[in-house]
């Protein structure tokens, strides 16, 4: 199952996107119970594409909360495909595509 | 060796280890490492946008709670009606103030909503890049329980 949940709804030519990404977003500053530092593990890049064009992109730092929430709006229409993908600092990736409703 | 110089040597060794450990993080090409690892908002903006002259503006709307009971999850919303290419969020007292930066291609609204962490009561600044200039709005968020460490 994808780590990403997306809701994309169009109204008056504007697509409203709400996305939740399941990710620990470890800061690298926390310690485990034995006092060892937990290495940083966080999403760095998020890209949203529709019809082959980037409609939104962003970079996260460790200050973004665990299981990041991201919402934005762009010009589009019902039935378009929207793909959101993320890449973290360890090179892991995930992507999810939805139909704009 | 007296205690003071011993500490000095330890400190140096510490930085060398930090430098080594930091190396593998170079992998990400597009992630603006120097901006995200900057220790001040001014340095972060300089590294991210190539300049850090900002103008406070009512055209940058920043929605954040007055009081965040849980600093681990603080909702932040930045909105502007200006033609914006980019939006950034700075959290002044976090170890690395730049929390996120967002690129807005033509046709995308000047709007970003997300959730951030803050370790203590701090100023949050929304930065909007429009026409090559940086416009800001700052708001203090009081934190009851910190969101960092633990």
gemmi code that builds the backbone of each chain (N, CA, C; Angstrom):
import gemmi

chains = {
    "A": [
        ("UNK", (0.846, -1.200, 0.000), (0.000, 0.000, 0.000), (0.879, 1.246, 0.000)),
        ("UNK", (0.439, 2.199, -0.723), (1.220, 3.438, -0.810), (1.241, 4.165, 0.531)),
        ("UNK", (2.304, 4.899, 0.735), (2.435, 5.681, 1.966), (1.704, 7.016, 1.832)),
        ("UNK", (1.114, 7.256, 0.660), (0.536, 8.576, 0.389), (-0.982, 8.476, 0.230)),
        ("UNK", (-1.671, 9.380, 0.882), (-3.119, 9.497, 0.663), (-3.398, 10.883, 0.117)),
        ("UNK", (-4.130, 10.938, -1.000), (-4.373, 12.231, -1.658), (-5.869, 12.422, -1.870)),
        ("UNK", (-6.322, 13.636, -1.595), (-7.659, 14.039, -2.009), (-7.471, 15.214, -2.949)),
        ("UNK", (-8.037, 15.121, -4.156), (-7.915, 16.214, -5.127), (-9.292, 16.508, -5.689)),
        ("UNK", (-9.793, 17.694, -5.397), (-11.146, 18.084, -5.831), (-11.086, 19.387, -6.601)),
        ("UNK", (-11.781, 19.390, -7.759), (-11.793, 20.592, -8.583), (-13.063, 21.400, -8.320)),
        ("UNK", (-12.883, 22.720, -8.237), (-14.029, 23.649, -8.166), (-13.644, 24.893, -8.932)),
        ("UNK", (-14.471, 25.255, -9.905), (-14.250, 26.475, -10.696), (-12.835, 26.539, -11.276)),
        ("UNK", (-12.362, 25.405, -11.792), (-11.060, 25.402, -12.470), (-9.857, 25.331, -11.552)),
        ("UNK", (-10.128, 25.255, -10.237), (-9.013, 25.161, -9.280), (-9.078, 23.804, -8.579)),
        ("UNK", (-7.965, 23.081, -8.622), (-7.902, 21.783, -7.946), (-7.319, 21.989, -6.555)),
        ("UNK", (-8.079, 21.551, -5.568), (-7.630, 21.641, -4.178), (-7.060, 20.286, -3.784)),
        ("UNK", (-5.800, 20.253, -3.396), (-5.125, 18.996, -3.066), (-4.814, 18.953, -1.576)),
        ("UNK", (-5.165, 17.830, -0.981), (-4.770, 17.581, 0.417), (-4.066, 16.240, 0.430)),
        ("UNK", (-2.844, 16.226, 0.930), (-2.074, 14.977, 0.902), (-1.474, 14.680, 2.272)),
        ("UNK", (-1.471, 13.407, 2.618), (-0.838, 12.924, 3.848), (0.173, 11.860, 3.461)),
        ("UNK", (1.398, 12.005, 3.935), (2.436, 11.031, 3.632), (2.847, 10.348, 4.927)),
        ("UNK", (2.842, 9.024, 4.915), (3.240, 8.321, 6.130), (4.765, 8.249, 6.160)),
        ("UNK", (5.381, 8.907, 7.136), (6.846, 8.910, 7.205), (7.288, 9.310, 8.610)),
        ("UNK", (8.348, 8.653, 9.157), (8.738, 8.981, 10.544), (9.273, 10.398, 10.739)),
        ("UNK", (9.867, 10.997, 9.683), (10.426, 12.355, 9.794), (11.327, 12.478, 11.019)),
        ("UNK", (12.286, 11.555, 11.128), (13.245, 11.598, 12.246), (14.183, 12.792, 12.051)),
        ("UNK", (14.391, 13.569, 13.109), (15.194, 14.787, 12.994), (16.691, 14.516, 13.052)),
        ("UNK", (17.083, 13.379, 13.626), (18.515, 13.146, 13.847), (18.962, 13.700, 15.188)),
        ("UNK", (18.071, 14.379, 15.891), (18.412, 14.974, 17.193), (17.912, 14.120, 18.356)),
        ("UNK", (16.994, 13.202, 18.043), (16.421, 12.396, 19.124), (17.358, 11.255, 19.493)),
        ("UNK", (17.223, 10.798, 20.733), (18.011, 9.642, 21.172), (17.061, 8.520, 21.544)),
        ("UNK", (17.539, 7.286, 21.343), (16.719, 6.153, 21.784), (16.932, 5.949, 23.278)),
        ("UNK", (16.313, 4.924, 23.841), (16.335, 4.805, 25.298), (17.726, 4.435, 25.835)),
        ("UNK", (18.625, 3.975, 24.965), (19.996, 3.704, 25.388), (20.915, 4.913, 25.195)),
        ("UNK", (20.340, 6.011, 24.770), (21.132, 7.230, 24.610), (21.840, 7.341, 23.273)),
        ("UNK", (21.550, 6.421, 22.344), (22.160, 6.515, 21.016), (21.321, 7.426, 20.131)),
        ("UNK", (21.997, 8.236, 19.340), (21.265, 9.133, 18.451), (20.524, 8.333, 17.378)),
        ("UNK", (19.280, 8.674, 17.152), (18.530, 8.053, 16.065), (18.871, 8.830, 14.796)),
        ("UNK", (19.374, 8.133, 13.741), (19.810, 8.882, 12.558), (18.656, 9.630, 11.873)),
        ("UNK", (18.978, 10.752, 11.227), (17.918, 11.496, 10.543), (17.300, 10.658, 9.421)),
        ("UNK", (16.020, 10.736, 9.296), (15.299, 10.027, 8.236), (14.054, 10.846, 7.945)),
        ("UNK", (14.126, 11.632, 6.877), (13.017, 12.549, 6.625), (12.848, 12.796, 5.130)),
        ("UNK", (11.634, 13.098, 4.741), (11.336, 13.422, 3.340), (12.000, 14.757, 3.016)),
        ("UNK", (12.711, 14.798, 1.882), (13.370, 16.036, 1.469), (12.652, 16.705, 0.304)),
        ("UNK", (12.135, 15.884, -0.611), (11.559, 16.452, -1.832), (10.161, 15.905, -2.076)),
        ("UNK", (9.257, 16.789, -2.438), (7.903, 16.388, -2.815), (7.590, 17.049, -4.154)),
        ("UNK", (7.056, 16.259, -5.097), (6.726, 16.808, -6.416), (5.319, 16.364, -6.803)),
        ("UNK", (4.527, 17.301, -7.301), (3.192, 16.971, -7.803), (3.152, 17.276, -9.289)),
        ("UNK", (2.701, 16.274, -10.073), (2.643, 16.446, -11.520), (1.253, 16.126, -12.032)),
        ("UNK", (0.830, 16.884, -13.029), (-0.441, 16.603, -13.675), (-0.267, 16.833, -15.167)),
        ("UNK", (-0.728, 15.920, -15.994), (-0.583, 16.007, -17.453), (0.855, 16.314, -17.865)),
        ("UNK", (1.788, 15.664, -17.216), (3.193, 15.807, -17.597), (3.865, 17.098, -17.164)),
        ("UNK", (3.160, 17.925, -16.390), (3.770, 19.179, -15.936), (3.803, 19.205, -14.409)),
        ("UNK", (4.862, 19.787, -13.872), (4.938, 19.948, -12.417), (3.983, 21.073, -12.019)),
        ("UNK", (3.058, 20.779, -11.124), (2.117, 21.807, -10.673), (2.480, 22.339, -9.286)),
        ("UNK", (3.349, 21.610, -8.584), (3.774, 22.041, -7.248), (4.982, 21.207, -6.863)),
        ("UNK", (5.963, 21.843, -6.228), (7.047, 21.043, -5.665), (7.529, 21.716, -4.395)),
        ("UNK", (8.139, 20.941, -3.543), (8.577, 21.516, -2.288), (9.713, 20.708, -1.692)),
        ("UNK", (10.444, 21.356, -0.782), (11.495, 20.680, -0.029), (11.134, 20.774, 1.447)),
        ("UNK", (11.295, 19.670, 2.134), (11.023, 19.634, 3.569), (12.333, 19.609, 4.338)),
        ("UNK", (12.276, 20.151, 5.539), (13.375, 19.969, 6.475), (12.852, 19.107, 7.621)),
        ("UNK", (13.705, 18.860, 8.610), (13.280, 18.017, 9.726), (12.219, 18.682, 10.598)),
        ("UNK", (11.984, 19.984, 10.404), (10.947, 20.663, 11.196), (9.533, 20.333, 10.742)),
        ("UNK", (9.389, 19.660, 9.613), (8.050, 19.256, 9.180), (7.627, 18.056, 10.036)),
        ("UNK", (6.381, 18.088, 10.515), (5.911, 17.078, 11.459), (5.936, 15.671, 10.875)),
        ("UNK", (5.972, 14.710, 11.770), (5.852, 13.293, 11.403), (4.578, 13.095, 10.573)),
        ("UNK", (4.608, 12.172, 9.631), (3.495, 11.943, 8.709), (3.048, 13.268, 8.074)),
        ("UNK", (3.895, 13.845, 7.220), (3.647, 15.205, 6.722), (2.309, 15.386, 6.022)),
        ("UNK", (1.735, 16.539, 6.293), (0.508, 16.974, 5.641), (0.879, 18.122, 4.719)),
        ("UNK", (0.329, 18.096, 3.511), (0.624, 19.155, 2.548), (-0.644, 19.453, 1.766)),
        ("UNK", (-0.955, 20.730, 1.649), (-2.123, 21.112, 0.870), (-1.762, 22.298, -0.009)),
        ("UNK", (-2.284, 22.273, -1.260), (-2.021, 23.360, -2.211), (-3.126, 23.370, -3.260)),
        ("UNK", (-3.129, 24.394, -4.103), (-4.159, 24.512, -5.141), (-3.531, 24.918, -6.457)),
        ("UNK", (-4.011, 24.312, -7.549), (-3.496, 24.674, -8.866), (-4.629, 24.641, -9.884)),
        ("UNK", (-4.399, 25.235, -11.041), (-5.407, 25.268, -12.102), (-5.479, 23.929, -12.805)),
        ("UNK", (-6.673, 23.302, -12.830), (-6.826, 22.000, -13.487), (-8.288, 21.652, -13.596)),
        ("UNK", (-8.556, 20.406, -14.032), (-9.960, 20.023, -14.193), (-10.230, 18.605, -13.717)),
        ("UNK", (-11.504, 18.343, -13.519), (-11.972, 17.029, -13.096), (-11.505, 15.959, -14.090)),
        ("UNK", (-11.097, 14.805, -13.602), (-10.692, 13.711, -14.482), (-9.200, 13.696, -14.789)),
        ("UNK", (-8.510, 14.829, -14.529), (-7.046, 14.852, -14.710), (-6.402, 13.849, -13.754)),
        ("UNK", (-5.258, 13.335, -14.152), (-4.468, 12.500, -13.245), (-3.533, 13.426, -12.462)),
        ("UNK", (-3.404, 13.166, -11.188), (-2.451, 13.914, -10.370), (-1.535, 12.902, -9.679)),
        ("UNK", (-0.241, 13.087, -9.847), (0.739, 12.193, -9.209), (1.558, 12.972, -8.200)),
        ("UNK", (1.620, 12.447, -6.996), (2.452, 13.061, -5.960), (3.543, 12.070, -5.588)),
        ("UNK", (4.783, 12.533, -5.536), (5.860, 11.630, -5.159), (6.771, 12.293, -4.142)),
        ("UNK", (7.397, 11.484, -3.319), (8.379, 12.015, -2.359), (9.667, 11.206, -2.416)),
        ("UNK", (10.759, 11.853, -2.014), (12.072, 11.212, -1.884), (12.630, 11.629, -0.533)),
        ("UNK", (13.166, 10.662, 0.229), (13.709, 11.051, 1.531), (15.236, 11.084, 1.513)),
        ("UNK", (15.831, 11.448, 2.643), (17.295, 11.632, 2.707), (18.049, 10.318, 2.602)),
        ("UNK", (17.347, 9.194, 2.723), (18.005, 7.896, 2.560), (17.770, 7.342, 1.167)),
        ("UNK", (17.187, 8.137, 0.287), (16.989, 7.721, -1.101), (15.737, 6.896, -1.337)),
        ("UNK", (14.943, 6.684, -0.277), (13.683, 5.960, -0.480), (12.686, 6.884, -1.180)),
        ("UNK", (11.777, 6.272, -1.933), (10.809, 7.045, -2.714), (9.447, 6.389, -2.632)),
        ("UNK", (8.426, 7.179, -2.868), (7.098, 6.615, -3.086), (6.305, 7.587, -3.943)),
        ("UNK", (5.270, 7.081, -4.594), (4.437, 7.929, -5.444), (3.024, 7.377, -5.450)),
        ("UNK", (2.081, 8.259, -5.679), (0.680, 7.845, -5.755), (-0.014, 8.717, -6.790)),
        ("UNK", (-0.902, 8.084, -7.579), (-1.640, 8.832, -8.599), (-3.131, 8.729, -8.311)),
        ("UNK", (-3.821, 9.848, -8.421), (-5.281, 9.843, -8.236), (-5.931, 10.601, -9.389)),
        ("UNK", (-7.238, 10.350, -9.568), (-8.030, 11.133, -10.519), (-8.570, 12.342, -9.779)),
        ("UNK", (-8.489, 13.493, -10.408), (-9.055, 14.694, -9.797), (-10.576, 14.574, -9.831)),
        ("UNK", (-11.207, 14.719, -8.683), (-12.668, 14.561, -8.594), (-13.399, 15.872, -8.584)),
    ],
    "B": [
        ("UNK", (48.694, 17.239, 29.645), (47.701, 18.112, 29.022), (46.678, 18.562, 30.066)),
        ("UNK", (46.467, 19.860, 30.189), (45.475, 20.283, 31.182), (44.059, 20.065, 30.624)),
        ("UNK", (43.110, 20.284, 31.519), (41.737, 19.927, 31.182), (41.218, 20.771, 30.013)),
        ("UNK", (41.606, 22.065, 30.018), (41.094, 22.974, 29.001), (41.512, 22.544, 27.586)),
        ("UNK", (42.812, 22.231, 27.425), (43.258, 21.861, 26.082), (42.738, 20.477, 25.693)),
        ("UNK", (42.538, 19.627, 26.714), (41.966, 18.311, 26.422), (40.573, 18.498, 25.820)),
        ("UNK", (39.805, 19.401, 26.406), (38.458, 19.661, 25.911), (38.512, 20.198, 24.482)),
        ("UNK", (39.499, 21.051, 24.247), (39.662, 21.641, 22.917), (39.861, 20.550, 21.867)),
        ("UNK", (40.776, 19.620, 22.203), (41.080, 18.521, 21.284), (39.820, 17.689, 21.042)),
        ("UNK", (39.109, 17.428, 22.137), (37.866, 16.654, 22.011), (36.895, 17.364, 21.071)),
        ("UNK", (36.821, 18.667, 21.250), (35.908, 19.465, 20.423), (36.265, 19.350, 18.968)),
        ("UNK", (37.569, 19.463, 18.667), (38.038, 19.364, 17.281), (37.711, 17.995, 16.700)),
        ("UNK", (38.015, 16.953, 17.508), (37.730, 15.589, 17.049), (36.243, 15.467, 16.759)),
        ("UNK", (35.447, 16.061, 17.639), (33.994, 16.027, 17.459), (33.578, 16.615, 16.128)),
        ("UNK", (34.131, 17.776, 15.776), (33.733, 18.414, 14.517), (34.168, 17.566, 13.336)),
        ("UNK", (35.334, 16.925, 13.447), (35.826, 16.089, 12.352), (34.865, 14.937, 12.127)),
        ("UNK", (34.398, 14.340, 13.223), (33.451, 13.230, 13.101), (32.166, 13.728, 12.447)),
        ("UNK", (31.690, 14.908, 12.899), (30.468, 15.466, 12.331), (30.634, 15.649, 10.828)),
        ("UNK", (31.797, 16.166, 10.407), (32.037, 16.418, 8.987), (31.964, 15.121, 8.208)),
        ("UNK", (32.568, 14.071, 8.756), (32.565, 12.772, 8.080), (31.145, 12.231, 7.950)),
        ("UNK", (30.412, 12.313, 9.058), (29.059, 11.768, 9.077), (28.167, 12.538, 8.102)),
        ("UNK", (28.445, 13.837, 7.919), (27.604, 14.667, 7.057), (27.772, 14.330, 5.580)),
        ("UNK", (28.926, 13.758, 5.215), (29.231, 13.541, 3.798), (28.160, 12.799, 2.996)),
        ("UNK", (27.679, 11.636, 3.494), (26.728, 10.888, 2.665), (25.468, 11.678, 2.327)),
        ("UNK", (25.193, 12.725, 3.112), (23.969, 13.490, 2.885), (24.029, 14.322, 1.599)),
        ("UNK", (25.190, 14.379, 0.967), (25.335, 15.173, -0.254), (24.511, 14.627, -1.421)),
        ("UNK", (24.048, 13.375, -1.279), (23.404, 12.666, -2.381), (22.281, 13.449, -3.087)),
        ("UNK", (21.404, 14.106, -2.313), (20.258, 14.767, -2.938), (20.709, 16.006, -3.709)),
        ("UNK", (20.398, 16.038, -4.988), (20.865, 17.141, -5.810), (20.024, 18.400, -5.603)),
        ("UNK", (18.701, 18.250, -5.626), (17.864, 19.444, -5.649), (17.595, 20.017, -4.252)),
        ("UNK", (17.775, 19.194, -3.219), (17.517, 19.672, -1.859), (18.583, 20.701, -1.485)),
        ("UNK", (18.155, 21.900, -1.136), (19.093, 22.996, -0.884), (19.746, 22.830, 0.483)),
        ("UNK", (20.745, 21.939, 0.517), (21.385, 21.539, 1.779), (21.879, 22.721, 2.619)),
        ("UNK", (22.594, 23.651, 1.988), (23.169, 24.751, 2.774), (22.067, 25.613, 3.390)),
        ("UNK", (20.966, 25.775, 2.652), (19.861, 26.578, 3.179), (19.172, 25.849, 4.327)),
        ("UNK", (18.961, 24.545, 4.148), (18.229, 23.799, 5.173), (19.071, 23.551, 6.415)),
        ("UNK", (20.390, 23.544, 6.255), (21.236, 23.316, 7.427), (21.708, 24.622, 8.063)),
        ("UNK", (21.344, 25.758, 7.483), (21.729, 27.058, 8.040), (21.151, 27.211, 9.441)),
        ("UNK", (21.901, 27.904, 10.298), (21.497, 28.057, 11.695), (20.724, 29.339, 11.957)),
        ("UNK", (20.592, 30.194, 10.941), (19.779, 31.397, 11.126), (18.886, 31.577, 9.908)),
        ("UNK", (17.770, 32.253, 10.130), (16.826, 32.501, 9.038), (17.470, 33.305, 7.924)),
        ("UNK", (18.296, 34.301, 8.303), (18.947, 35.159, 7.304), (19.881, 34.340, 6.415)),
        ("UNK", (20.666, 33.449, 7.034), (21.575, 32.593, 6.252), (20.779, 31.642, 5.355)),
        ("UNK", (19.684, 31.129, 5.892), (18.858, 30.196, 5.118), (18.330, 30.891, 3.859)),
        ("UNK", (17.809, 32.101, 4.027), (17.254, 32.831, 2.868), (18.356, 33.175, 1.870)),
        ("UNK", (19.521, 33.578, 2.394), (20.658, 33.900, 1.524), (21.007, 32.688, 0.655)),
        ("UNK", (21.057, 31.513, 1.275), (21.436, 30.302, 0.545), (20.327, 29.798, -0.373)),
        ("UNK", (19.094, 30.040, 0.029), (17.957, 29.542, -0.756), (17.663, 30.447, -1.948)),
        ("UNK", (17.647, 31.754, -1.692), (17.201, 32.695, -2.720), (18.320, 33.594, -3.248)),
        ("UNK", (19.526, 33.491, -2.676), (20.615, 34.349, -3.107), (20.490, 35.773, -2.593)),
        ("UNK", (19.682, 35.981, -1.579), (19.534, 37.307, -0.964), (18.651, 37.172, 0.251)),
        ("UNK", (18.847, 38.066, 1.230), (18.004, 37.942, 2.419), (17.393, 39.262, 2.856)),
        ("UNK", (17.298, 40.207, 1.902), (16.598, 41.457, 2.201), (15.097, 41.183, 2.118)),
        ("UNK", (14.383, 41.408, 3.223), (12.948, 41.117, 3.220), (12.152, 42.366, 3.562)),
        ("UNK", (10.915, 42.404, 3.075), (10.008, 43.513, 3.356), (8.751, 42.944, 4.006)),
        ("UNK", (8.420, 43.390, 5.221), (7.160, 42.930, 5.814), (5.987, 43.391, 4.941)),
        ("UNK", (5.018, 42.521, 4.725), (3.904, 42.872, 3.833), (2.599, 42.234, 4.292)),
        ("UNK", (1.523, 43.046, 4.263), (0.190, 42.518, 4.593), (-0.298, 41.560, 3.522)),
        ("UNK", (0.344, 41.572, 2.357), (-0.073, 40.693, 1.263), (0.340, 39.238, 1.526)),
        ("UNK", (1.188, 39.030, 2.535), (1.549, 37.665, 2.937), (0.697, 37.307, 4.147)),
        ("UNK", (-0.184, 36.340, 3.961), (-1.058, 35.945, 5.070), (-0.526, 34.663, 5.693)),
        ("UNK", (-0.319, 34.723, 7.008), (0.205, 33.578, 7.744), (-0.805, 33.179, 8.803)),
        ("UNK", (-1.299, 31.962, 8.677), (-2.217, 31.449, 9.694), (-1.472, 30.426, 10.528)),
        ("UNK", (-1.408, 30.696, 11.828), (-0.780, 29.762, 12.762), (-1.476, 29.981, 14.091)),
        ("UNK", (-1.531, 28.964, 14.939), (-2.231, 29.157, 16.219), (-1.474, 30.136, 17.121)),
        ("UNK", (-2.201, 30.861, 17.991), (-1.545, 31.734, 18.974), (-0.798, 30.875, 19.982)),
        ("UNK", (-1.451, 29.788, 20.365), (-0.856, 28.868, 21.326), (-0.940, 27.459, 20.753)),
        ("UNK", (0.197, 26.775, 20.695), (0.213, 25.393, 20.234), (0.423, 24.523, 21.460)),
        ("UNK", (-0.575, 23.733, 21.802), (-0.423, 22.888, 22.989), (0.636, 21.837, 22.744)),
        ("UNK", (0.680, 21.318, 21.508), (1.650, 20.286, 21.158), (2.567, 20.814, 20.058)),
        ("UNK", (3.817, 21.098, 20.424), (4.759, 21.656, 19.458), (5.157, 20.688, 18.353)),
        ("UNK", (4.754, 19.428, 18.478), (5.127, 18.431, 17.460), (4.294, 18.571, 16.198)),
        ("UNK", (3.095, 19.131, 16.341), (2.190, 19.241, 15.194), (1.499, 20.607, 15.244)),
        ("UNK", (2.092, 21.574, 14.564), (1.526, 22.919, 14.562), (1.091, 23.263, 13.129)),
        ("UNK", (-0.215, 23.436, 12.907), (-0.665, 23.741, 11.540), (-0.246, 25.144, 11.113)),
        ("UNK", (0.306, 25.245, 9.917), (0.763, 26.517, 9.367), (0.151, 26.668, 7.982)),
        ("UNK", (-0.352, 27.868, 7.705), (-0.919, 28.125, 6.383), (-0.372, 29.459, 5.884)),
        ("UNK", (0.180, 29.449, 4.677), (0.703, 30.673, 4.071), (-0.086, 30.920, 2.788)),
        ("UNK", (-0.571, 32.146, 2.640), (-1.363, 32.455, 1.453), (-1.036, 33.859, 0.977)),
        ("UNK", (-1.040, 34.046, -0.336), (-0.844, 35.384, -0.885), (-1.568, 35.513, -2.213)),
        ("UNK", (-2.012, 36.724, -2.504), (-2.625, 36.991, -3.811), (-1.586, 37.515, -4.798)),
        ("UNK", (-0.354, 37.746, -4.316), (0.708, 38.208, -5.217), (1.083, 37.078, -6.175)),
        ("UNK", (1.688, 37.454, -7.325), (2.294, 36.460, -8.220), (3.494, 35.879, -7.484)),
        ("UNK", (3.381, 34.683, -6.963), (4.484, 34.153, -6.163), (5.168, 33.003, -6.879)),
        ("UNK", (6.511, 32.988, -6.874), (7.241, 31.832, -7.433), (7.566, 30.843, -6.338)),
        ("UNK", (7.653, 31.348, -5.104), (8.138, 30.474, -4.048), (7.628, 30.951, -2.692)),
        ("UNK", (7.414, 29.989, -1.811), (7.016, 30.283, -0.434), (7.967, 29.512, 0.478)),
        ("UNK", (8.412, 30.151, 1.553), (9.256, 29.447, 2.524), (8.718, 29.702, 3.928)),
        ("UNK", (8.966, 28.761, 4.814), (8.541, 28.904, 6.209), (9.773, 28.826, 7.104)),
        ("UNK", (9.930, 29.875, 7.948), (11.056, 29.913, 8.885), (10.532, 29.809, 10.307)),
        ("UNK", (11.174, 28.973, 11.105), (10.832, 28.862, 12.519), (12.082, 29.273, 13.290)),
        ("UNK", (12.033, 30.509, 13.808), (13.238, 31.188, 14.290), (14.088, 30.371, 15.255)),
        ("UNK", (13.474, 29.774, 16.258), (14.291, 29.146, 17.307), (14.562, 27.657, 17.085)),
        ("UNK", (14.099, 27.101, 15.966), (14.464, 25.703, 15.699), (15.942, 25.632, 15.319)),
        ("UNK", (16.586, 24.471, 15.563), (18.029, 24.356, 15.263), (18.348, 24.750, 13.819)),
        ("UNK", (17.500, 24.319, 12.873), (17.616, 24.768, 11.491), (16.310, 25.491, 11.172)),
        ("UNK", (16.348, 26.814, 11.097), (15.091, 27.569, 11.005), (14.249, 27.293, 9.751)),
        ("UNK", (14.898, 27.008, 8.611), (14.114, 26.804, 7.383), (13.384, 25.461, 7.451)),
        ("UNK", (12.055, 25.513, 7.572), (11.263, 24.289, 7.725), (10.885, 23.689, 6.382)),
        ("UNK", (10.636, 24.552, 5.404), (10.237, 24.053, 4.097), (10.265, 25.174, 3.082)),
        ("UNK", (10.474, 24.797, 1.813), (10.366, 25.785, 0.741), (9.558, 25.138, -0.374)),
        ("UNK", (8.742, 25.944, -1.035), (7.776, 25.407, -1.988), (7.819, 26.228, -3.265)),
        ("UNK", (7.864, 25.533, -4.395), (7.913, 26.214, -5.685), (6.528, 26.202, -6.322)),
        ("UNK", (6.128, 27.357, -6.803), (4.797, 27.497, -7.362), (4.902, 27.853, -8.841)),
        ("UNK", (4.735, 26.862, -9.735), (4.759, 27.181, -11.165), (3.563, 28.081, -11.523)),
        ("UNK", (3.616, 28.713, -12.693), (2.501, 29.562, -13.136), (1.227, 28.719, -13.126)),
        ("UNK", (0.131, 29.296, -12.640), (-1.136, 28.567, -12.591), (-1.393, 27.917, -11.250)),
        ("UNK", (-0.370, 27.886, -10.405), (-0.530, 27.340, -9.057), (-0.731, 28.500, -8.087)),
        ("UNK", (-1.704, 28.330, -7.196), (-2.058, 29.411, -6.261), (-0.944, 29.677, -5.248)),
        ("UNK", (-0.896, 30.886, -4.756), (0.043, 31.238, -3.697), (-0.477, 30.743, -2.367)),
        ("UNK", (-0.390, 29.442, -2.180), (-0.988, 28.828, -0.988), (-0.243, 27.549, -0.622)),
        ("UNK", (0.115, 27.430, 0.641), (0.691, 26.186, 1.155), (0.170, 25.965, 2.560)),
        ("UNK", (-0.294, 24.746, 2.814), (-0.665, 24.383, 4.183), (0.143, 23.154, 4.566)),
        ("UNK", (0.711, 23.182, 5.766), (1.418, 22.011, 6.253), (1.412, 22.025, 7.776)),
        ("UNK", (2.141, 21.084, 8.365), (2.239, 21.025, 9.834), (3.700, 20.933, 10.198)),
        ("UNK", (4.098, 21.709, 11.192), (5.512, 21.778, 11.558), (5.718, 21.502, 13.046)),
        ("UNK", (7.007, 21.304, 13.370), (7.418, 21.116, 14.765), (8.070, 22.383, 15.255)),
        ("UNK", (7.907, 22.681, 16.528), (8.720, 23.735, 17.136), (9.035, 23.345, 18.572)),
        ("UNK", (10.299, 23.576, 18.946), (10.770, 23.114, 20.247), (10.335, 24.000, 21.389)),
        ("UNK", (10.055, 25.267, 21.089), (9.705, 26.223, 22.145), (8.945, 27.374, 21.501)),
        ("UNK", (8.439, 28.271, 22.339), (7.751, 29.457, 21.847), (8.685, 30.227, 20.919)),
        ("UNK", (8.214, 30.556, 19.726), (9.101, 31.156, 18.732), (8.320, 31.945, 17.681)),
        ("UNK", (9.043, 32.789, 16.976), (8.445, 33.477, 15.838), (8.447, 32.561, 14.624)),
        ("UNK", (7.332, 32.569, 13.907), (7.242, 31.870, 12.628), (7.150, 32.950, 11.554)),
        ("UNK", (7.959, 32.820, 10.505), (7.925, 33.803, 9.424), (7.569, 33.121, 8.117)),
        ("UNK", (6.558, 33.669, 7.454), (6.198, 33.209, 6.112), (6.896, 34.131, 5.131)),
        ("UNK", (7.607, 33.534, 4.168), (8.339, 34.306, 3.170), (7.726, 34.013, 1.796)),
        ("UNK", (7.396, 35.068, 1.065), (6.879, 34.897, -0.292), (7.833, 35.592, -1.245)),
        ("UNK", (8.296, 34.858, -2.274), (9.148, 35.464, -3.291), (8.265, 35.855, -4.462)),
        ("UNK", (8.244, 37.143, -4.741), (7.404, 37.662, -5.811), (8.181, 38.736, -6.556)),
        ("UNK", (8.268, 38.617, -7.871), (8.992, 39.601, -8.679), (10.430, 39.780, -8.215)),
        ("UNK", (11.065, 38.707, -7.776), (12.463, 38.764, -7.361), (12.682, 39.346, -5.977)),
        ("UNK", (11.588, 39.719, -5.283), (11.732, 40.269, -3.928), (11.104, 39.339, -2.902)),
        ("UNK", (11.554, 39.491, -1.655), (11.046, 38.645, -0.580), (10.155, 39.451, 0.358)),
        ("UNK", (8.924, 38.992, 0.524), (7.969, 39.649, 1.404), (7.639, 38.708, 2.561)),
        ("UNK", (7.456, 39.281, 3.743), (7.283, 38.422, 4.919), (6.139, 38.866, 5.829)),
        ("UNK", (5.652, 37.902, 6.586), (4.788, 38.162, 7.728), (5.272, 37.247, 8.840)),
        ("UNK", (5.354, 37.804, 10.054), (5.857, 37.031, 11.195), (4.806, 36.974, 12.286)),
        ("UNK", (4.714, 35.835, 12.915), (3.772, 35.671, 14.020), (4.416, 34.820, 15.102)),
        ("UNK", (4.181, 35.196, 16.355), (4.712, 34.377, 17.442), (3.736, 33.258, 17.782)),
        ("UNK", (4.262, 32.057, 17.937), (3.452, 30.922, 18.368), (3.979, 30.471, 19.722)),
        ("UNK", (3.084, 30.457, 20.702), (3.486, 30.002, 22.042), (3.331, 28.487, 22.112)),
        ("UNK", (4.352, 27.824, 22.635), (4.336, 26.368, 22.691), (4.296, 25.910, 24.139)),
        ("UNK", (3.332, 25.030, 24.445), (3.211, 24.507, 25.797), (4.126, 23.300, 25.976)),
        ("UNK", (4.073, 22.353, 25.018), (4.939, 21.166, 25.066), (5.775, 21.152, 23.789)),
        ("UNK", (7.106, 21.124, 23.931), (7.987, 21.191, 22.773), (7.852, 19.994, 21.850)),
        ("UNK", (8.215, 20.190, 20.580), (8.057, 19.139, 19.590), (9.365, 18.508, 19.171)),
        ("UNK", (10.472, 19.011, 19.706), (11.758, 18.452, 19.316), (12.321, 17.654, 20.486)),
        ("UNK", (13.273, 16.809, 20.211), (13.872, 15.989, 21.242), (12.876, 14.982, 21.756)),
        ("UNK", (13.054, 14.507, 22.968), (12.103, 13.547, 23.516), (12.620, 12.166, 23.300)),
    ],
}
model = gemmi.Model(1)
for chain_id, residues in chains.items():
    chain = gemmi.Chain(chain_id)
    for i, (resn, *xyz) in enumerate(residues, 1):
        res = gemmi.Residue()
        res.name, res.seqid = resn, gemmi.SeqId(i, " ")
        for name, pos in zip(("N", "CA", "C"), xyz):
            atom = gemmi.Atom()
            atom.name, atom.element = name, gemmi.Element(name[0])
            atom.pos, atom.b_iso = gemmi.Position(*pos), 0.0
            res.add_atom(atom)
        chain.add_residue(res)
    model.add_chain(chain)
structure = gemmi.Structure()
structure.add_model(model)
structure.setup_entities()
